[in-house]
Amino acid sequence: MTTPAVPPATSPELPALLPGMLRVDPDDADPARRGRVRRSVRDWIVDTLCFVVAILIGLMTYDSAMQNDPPELVQLIDLIVGALACVSLWWRRRWPVQLAVVVALLAVGVSSAAGAGIVMLFTVAVHRRWPIAAAVAAVNLGTALAFYGVYPDPVLAFRWIVLLSASVVAAVTLWGMLVRSRRQLVLSLRERAHQAEAEAALRVERARHLERERIAREMHDVLAHRISLLSVHAGALEYRPDAPRADVANAAGVIRASAHQALQDLREIIGVLRAPSSDDDPDRPQPMLAQLPALVEESRQAGMRVSVVDELTGDDGAEPPPAVARCAYRVVQEALTNVRKHARGTGVCVTLTGGPGGGLAVEVRNRMPVGSAGRATPPEIPGTGTGLIGLAERVGLAGGMLEHGITRDGDFRVHAWLPWPA
């Protein structure tokens, strides 16, 4: 019985980092970071509003600066350059820092570019980390003070100009950083939601694999034993077609009873697998060591020579824990089934030793059949070759150890040690 592969703990759908250690950066959503992407409806609305706001702020600043009556050529150039600065807002997501620095430098002598500079500063604060935003804010503050050096305000003193400029730059920068923080939070929550969904899908897939493993284990442990008995009795009828009628009827009755029992076992297994798994469920159709004599008797009726050596110590009636008893029974059942498949006609010795506090040891030994060339004969009953692998898993889950192999004497030995608390 093979163990289904458990899906890995990670998946391409999962983020590369563990929960609580997510590093979500809105920069990854920028077109400059992802390549060219089409604007959404929301992007068009936001860009249009930013363009309108930049024009309005630029015209207000232009009107204030033109109170100094500069030459008409300067006024015309101011309007043209300011319009170009506002138009450049449509590419601010692709080159936010570069455009913000260029527009800030232009704003020293171009009053109508002030609105575009504020929008550019806000964009940098939203899409870039705080050191870059702080550097661009410092550039904007310096250019704003330089602008008032070129176009002095006739009403406000310079110290109030400095305070007003610093307040506007700080407010725009902090507003953009607040928007950035909110986007980080939203992206983090979305990332965690995707991770939770992917982990839930992995848990469901793992549960399916474990359920398949349970089904495979139960099918193998119960049905393989019954079917091997059917094969032995059917083989006897095939090799002895001239047997007395009473023997044929007896063998046919055994086959019918075994088939009926196999169907009953299958029905019980399916019923158990549909119910929640619990090792403490008394209704589970799991045999204990008390059913071991019946198992041995079935094998003897199939023509096997089975001897049992019971050397269990302890008080009379002392039984190992249910999980240990079931596991010991399955060890003997699997070993006898393998003998019928691979070594029919050889004698089998089942030995039980141990007691409370010392553990339970189960050993099944049989002679390996050899052909004329000194090699092992092929099995008469086909098998998957994975029964001992599944048995090792069962013993390991019970806290024990399983060994199997050919001894120096030419016997095949299956030895299991299981814990038996005092």
C-alpha positions, 0 to 999 in steps of 0.5 A: 500500500503506497502513501499518496504524495502529500501536497507541498506546503507551498504553492505558486498561488501562495506568497513567498513569505509567511503570514505576518511577514508579508512585504506589500508594496504599492510600487509593484502596481505602478505601470512603470514597474509592470510595463505599459498597461491600459488605464482603467475607468478610475484612472481616467477619472483621477487623471482628469481631476488631477489635470483640472486641479493643476490647471486651476492652481496654476492659474491662481498662482499665475494671476498672483505672480503676474501682479509684478507686471513681467514682460508679455513674452515672459507671460506667454512662455509661462503659460505655454510651459505651465500647460506642458507641465499640466499635460505631463501629468498623464505620464506621472505614474510612469516617471513620477520622480523624474517628472516631479523634479523637472516640474519643481525646477521649472516652477522656480520661474514658471508660476503656472506650473505650481499646480502640476508640481503639487500633483507630482509631489502627491504622486511621488508620496503615494507611489514611492517610499518615504525617503524618496518622497521626503527628498522630492518634498525638500526640492519642492520647498526649495523651489517654492522659496526660490519662486517667491524670490523671483516673484516676491509677494507684496503682502506677505513677509518672507517668514510667512511665505516660508511657513506657508510653503512648508505647510503646503508641501508637508500637507501634500506629502503627508496626505500622499503617504497616508494614501500609500499606507492605506493602499499597503493595508488593502494590498496586505489584506488582499494578499492574506486573503489569497494566501488563506484561500490557497492554504484552505485549498491545500488543506482540502487536498491534503485531507483528500490524500489522507482519506485515500490513504485510509481507504487504501489501507483498510481495503488492503488490510481486510480485502487482501486477506479474504481474496487470498483465501478465495484464491487458495480454495479456487486453486485447489478446485482447479488442480483437483477437478476429480476430487470427491464431490463432498470435498468440492462442495466443501471448498465451494462452501468455503469460497461462498462464505469467504466471498460473503464475508469479503462483501460484508467487510467491504460494506463495513469499511465503506460505512466507517470511511464515510463517518469521521475517523476516530481511533476510540470509536468502539463501532469500528470493525477493527479486530483485536488480538482476541480475534487472532485465533480465528485468523489463524484457523482461517489460514489453516483451513486454506491449507497453511501450516501455522503455529502460534507461540504465545509468550505474553507476560503479565496479569491474566486478561491484560490487554494492550491498548486498542491501537496496539492490539489492532496493529499487532493483528494487522501485522500477522494478517499481512504476513499470512497473506504474503505467505499465501501469495509468495510462499504457499506450502511453507510452514509459518510460525507466529510468535508473540512476546512481551508484556505491559511496560516492555512492549509487544513484539510480533514475529512471523517467520516462514521458509522462502521457497526456491526454484530449481535454479536456486532463485525464489519462485514467482508468486502464484497470487499477484500482489502490489508489492506495497503491503509491507510499506503500508504496514511499516506506516501503520506500525510507525503511527502506533509508535513502534518499529517494523523490520522485515527481510530474509535471515541467514537461515533462509527464512523470511522474517517480519518483526514488529515492536509496539509500545505497551505501557505498564 
